[in-house]
Amino acid sequence: MKKRQAEHGRLQAFLVLLLFWIALINYFDRQSLSVVAPFFQRELHLSDAGYSHIVTAFLFASAIAYALTGFISDRLGTRLSMALYVGWWSVAEGLTAFVHSSQMLATMRFMLGLGEPGLWVAAPKAVSEYFEREKRAAAIGSYTLGATVGAVVALPVIVAVTSHLPWRTIFLLDGISGLLWLPLWFLCLRGRSRQTSPSDGQSRSIFPFSLPKTATNGSFLGILSAHRTWQLLIARALTDPVWYFYLFWFPKYLASAQHLSLQQIGRTGWCVYLGAGLGTQIGGVLAGEWIKRGSKPAFVYRRIMAFSAMLVPLSPLATLHGSPALAITIGAIVALAHMCWLVNLGALAIELFPPSQIATAFGLIAAGSAVGGMVFSEVIGHVVTHDGYVPLFWIMAFAHPLALMVMWTSAETTTPALPLSHRSH
């Protein structure tokens, strides 16, 4: 038994490491375009509104992908579906190096958007299959940290690469790095399945409550009709655009509104994404500690999300006094709060749906993220062109408090927490 537990612990550690790595690549890929956007805009004669359409193409594809990848992941399984997503987006990212028109760029970003969301559907499915309940929030936080690390290192690394090599090279390097990850993924889960995973039986036995009839229907339409699916979907639609702004637009904001050079952005802008990385860890660790002390998981997740929502209204302070340092500091705080929020929203979703439905439910909920981001991207393009950036920071200030009200009752129907003797250890 001890040998099996040790083996399972090593599997969990290797799995988190691989998910961290691919999440890093995933967000490095996303960040690449925002950093080199000025080069593309000059070469392809793209306005800010035109750039917003490119971002919208990515997010539109993401909305489609989120709705489909959950279904695909539940049918193909974690191992094969993850390989499919990573291989697809890596090829799309590499081909971006060869685009020579705005239409080709939009097409490649659309293709990228069809692949990248699959990670954020298959990864929580893997967590639900291979991790015990009290470890799940920390596991989600750990691999989500990879995304923020990817965003952190993207700025200085891309600046360094484009200073010594043709700037389009960065897309080739991105694509190759994703393809190199695939053999390790197959090695990690070789010959393993959810049915034989040590934690799978635990996952099933510790499921804490009975879902409403609509939610227990395993069909796509059954999950879609569940009230809590829509609560979490709307919550992500309202809040994820804040992160998309910091991911796709904040480097441009620092350049155009705060008048920083590309080198200055590379030296300081990464602090925002460092804050996001801290948020993934703080959110996961806090949740795990409170659950170990006997608190109901659903209550813990919502409490941390409430604390996070209190920090996001600081957003408008970023525009005061025209100070780049203040803008970056406030951006880091908001990014930290958002990632605390996102990690616990993900853990709450795992709590609310059984293992066989996790990927489908996550995909539908995450589709709200893409739809919200797509709409907000168009709003950003219009507002920046006519009114500048200040109104956007005020809009973002209200996103998380409003979403908190929308999703607060999503776990109200849960039964009391299981006795300690029935919890996984």
N, C-alpha and C positions, 0 to 999 in steps of 0.2 A: 504493500500500500504506500509506504513512504517513497519507494522508488518511483511508483507511478505518479505520485504527487510532485516529486522533484522534476520528473520528465514533463509533466503538464506545466509546471512553473516555468521551465525553460522555453517551452513552446509559446507560452503567453508573452514572455520577454522578447523572443525573436519576432513574434507576430506584431507586437507594438512597435518594435524597432523598424520593421519593414513598412508598417503603416505610417510611421513618422517620416520615413525617408520619402515615400511616394507622395505624402501630403506636402512635403517640402518642395518636391519637383512640381507638383500640381500648382502651387501658388507662385513658384518662381516663373512658371510658364505664363500665368495670368499677369504677373507684374511686368513681364518683359515688354509688353506692348505699351503700358503706361509710361515706362521710363524712356523708351525710344520713340514715343509718339511724336515729339517735335521733328525728328528725322523723317518719319513717314508723312507728316503733315506738309513739310516743305517739298518732299519729293513727289508726293501724289496730289499736292494742292488741296489738302483737306482743311476745312474750317473747323472750329470747335463743334459746330452743329453736325458737320460730317463725321467727326470723330465720335460724337455721341451715337450716331447711327451704327458705326462699327461695333461699339460696345453693346448696343441694343441687339445687333445680330447674334452676338455671343450669348446674351441673356435669353433671347428668344429660343435659341437652340437648347439652352439649358433647361428652360421650362418644359420643352418637349421631352428632353432626356430624363429629367426627374420623374415625369409621369410614367415613362416606359421602363427605366432601368430598375425600379423596384420590382416590377413584374418579372423582368428578365432575371434579376438576381435571385428571386425566390424560385424560379424555374431551373436555372442553370447551376445554382449553388454559388457560394462565395468564391471558391477557387477559380472556376472558369470565367465567371462574369467579371471579376476584377481584372483578370488578364486581358479580356476583350476590351475593357474600357481603357486601360493603360496603353495597350498597343495602338488603339485607334487615335487617342489624343496625341500620343508621341509622334506619330506619322504626320498628323495635321500641323503640329507645332513646327516640325522640321521643314515642311513644305512652305511655311510662312516666309522662310528666308528667300523664296524665289518669286514672290508676288511683285507685280509691277503696275497694278492699277487698284483703285479703291474698291472696285467690284471683286477682284481677286482676294484682296485683304479681307473684305466682309465674308467671302465664301470660306476662307481658311479659319476665320474666327468662328463662323457658324459650325464648321466641322469640329473645331476644338470644343465648342460648347456642347456638342452632342456626346463627347466622350468624357470630359472632365467631371461632370456631376456624378457619374457612376461610382467614383471613389467614395463620395459622401453618403451613398446608399449602401454599398457593399461593406464598407468599414464598420458601421454600427451593427450590421447583421453579423459580422465576424465577432464583434464584442459580445453580442447576445448569445452566441454559440459557445464561445471559449472562455468567458469570464464570469465569475461568481458575482452576485448582485452588488456586494459592497465594493467591488473593484471596478465596476463599469464606468462610473463617472470619471475616475482617475484614468482609466484606459482611454476614454474618449478625449479627455484633456491632454493626455500624452501625445496621441497622434495628431490632434488638432494643433498642438504646439508646433508640429512640423510645418503646418501651413503658415503660421506666423513667422517661424524662422526663415521659411522660404521668402516671405515678403521682406524680412529684415535684410537678408544677405543679398537679395536681388538688386537693391539700389547700388551698394558699393561694388558688387561683382560686375554688374552690367556696365557701370561707368568704367571700371578697369578694363573690361574686355573691349568695349567700344573705343577706348583710348589707344589700344594696341592692335586691334584687328578690325576688319570691316564690320560695321554695326549689325548687319544682317546675320553674322556668324552666331550670334547669341541664340537664334532660333534653332539652328542646327544642333548646337550643344545641348539645348533643352530636350530636343527630340531624342537624341542618342542616349541621354541619361535615363529617360524613361524606359527605353528598350532594354538597357542593361539591367534594369531592376527585375525584369520578368523571370529570368532563370532562378533567382533567389526566392521569388514568390512560389514558384512551383516546387522548389526544394522544401520550403517551410511546411506546406500543406500536402506534401506527397503522401498519397495513400490514406489521408485523413478525411473524415466527413463529420458532419454535425452529429450524426447518429452515434458515432463511436467516440466523440469528444467527452472527456471526463466531466466537463462542466455542463454538458447538454442536459443530462438528467437533472442536475441541480437547477438549471434554468427552468425546466418544466415544473419541477416540484415546488419551487419557491414563488411561482407566479402568484401575486398577492391577492387577486380579487377576480370576481367574475365580471366580464365585460358586458355592456348592453348587447342585446341580440343583434343589432345591426353591425356592431364591431366584431362579433365573433363569426360572422359570415365571412369565410375566407376568400370570397370573390373580390375582384377589383371594385365592383360597384358597391359591395357590402362595406368595405373599408371606407370608400369614398363617402358613403352616406352617414357614417358615424359622426356624431356631433363634435366629438373631441378632435377628430381629424381636421375639421374645418377651423376649430379654435386655434390649433397649433399652426395650421397653414396660414391663417390670417396674421397670426403673431409674427411669423417669419416674413411674410410679405411686407409688414410694416417696419420691421427692424433691420433685416439684412441689407436694405438699401443704404443704411448708414455705413456698414462695412464696405459695400461696393464703392461708395464715394471715396473712402480712404484708400481703397485698393486701386481704383482706376483713375481717380481725379485729383487726389491730394498732391501727388508730385507736380501735376500741372498747376494746381492752386499755388503751391510754393514758388513755382517759376513765374507765373503771370501776375499774381496778386501780391506776393511777398518779394518778388524780384530776386530770387536766388538763382545762381547758376547751376548747371547740371552737376558740377563738382561739389558745390555747397550742399545740394540736395543729397548727393551720395554720402556726404560726411555726417549729416544730421537727420535727414528724413527717416532713416531706419528706426529711430527711437519710437516712432508711432507704432511700428510693428513689433518692437520689443515689448511695449506695453500690452499689445494683444497677446503675445506669448505668455507673459506673466498672468494674464487673465485666464488663459486655458488651464494653467496649473493651479492657480488659486481657487478657481471654481470647482475643479475636480477634487482637489485635496480637501477642501472644506466640506463638500458633500459627503465624501467617504468617511471623514472623521465623525460627522454628526450622525450618519447612519449606523456606524459602529457603536455609538453610544445609545442606540435604541430608538432614534427618531424615525418617523415614517418617511420613507424615501420621497414620496410625492410632496409632502410638506417641506422637506429640506430643499428640494429643487426649486420650489416656488419662492421660498424665503430668500434664497440666494439671488434669484432673478429679481425679486423686489428691491434688494439692496443695489443691484446693478442698475436698475431702472432709475434710481435716485441720482446717479452720477452723470447719466447721458445729457440731462438738461444744461450741463456746463458748456455744451457745444458753442453757443454764441460768443463766449469769452475768447475763442480763438481768433475772432476778427477785430479785437480791440487793439488800438494803438499801433497797428501795422507792425507788430513784433513777430518775426519768424520764430523766435524762441518760445514765446507764449503760445503761438499757434501749434507748434510741435508738441509742447507739453500738454495742452488741452486735448490734442488729438490722441496722445498716448493714453490719457486717462479714459477718454471715451472708448478707445479701442480695447483697453483692459476691461471696462465694464461690459462692452458688447460680447467679448469672448467668454467672460464669466456667465453671462446670460445664455449664450449659444450652447455651451457645454452642458449646462443644466437643462436646457430645453430638450437637447438630444437625449439625455439620460431619462428625462420624464417620458419622452416618447417610447423609449425601450420599456419603461415601467407600465405603460398603458396598453401595449399590444403584445400578443404572444409571439414566440420566436418564429413561427411559420409565416407570420404576417409582417415582420419587422421591416424588411426591405421595401415591400409594397407601400406600407404606411409611411416610411421615411421618404420614399420617392414622391408621394403625393404632397406631404407636408413641405418638402424642399422645393416642390414646384412653385409654391407660394413665394419662396425666396427669389426665384428667377423672374416670376411675373412682376413682383414688386420692384425688383432691381431694373427690369426692362422699362417699366413706366417711369421710374424715377430718373433713369438715364436720359430719357427724352425731356423730362422736366429740367434736368440740369443743363442740357444743351441750350434750351430756350432761355432759362433764367440767366445763365452765365453770359449769353450773347447780349441780353437786353438790360439786365440789372446787376450783374456781377455775382460774387459768391456769398455775400452777407445773408440774403434771404434763405439760402440753402441751409446754413448753420442753424437758423431759427426753426426751419421745418424739421430738421433732424432732432432738435431738442425734445420734441413731443412724441417721437416715434415709440420709444420703449415704454413710457408710462401708459400710453394708449393701448399698446399690445398687451401689457400686463392685465389691464381690465378685461380685455377680450378673452384671454386664455385662463384666467384665474380659476374658473370653476371646472376646468377640464378634468381634474382628478377628484371632484367632489364625491363621486359615487364609489370611491374606494372603500373597502372594508378595513377594519383595524389591522395594524401590522401583525405579521405572524409572530407567535411566541419565539423566543430566542432558540428554543430547542429545535425549531423547524427551519431556522435560517441556515444558509450555507456558510461554511467556515473556510 
